Amino acid sequence: MRGGRPRERSGRSFGWTPASDRAGPAAHRMRGVLDGEPDREAVPAGFVTSLEPGDEGLPRELLGRAKGEGDH
């Protein structure tokens, strides 16, 4: 990745995807906090416990999807 934008194959060359979405930078910041915390459980635990009741299952669903993608 260069300049914060992922590149993807497009024929014999690469196409650049703009990094203008807000989720990417937010995820990067969260990863930085997680990497800098000696108690790695504290960061995700604090995040999950702060979620609204309707959003509590989202991290589990996303983890399940990620695990399923790695099984291919």
Summary of the structure (lengths in Angstrom):
residues: 72
radius of gyration: 16.0
end to end distance: 24.2
largest distance: 47.2
contacts: 122
relative contact order: 0.08
helix: 53%
strand: 14%
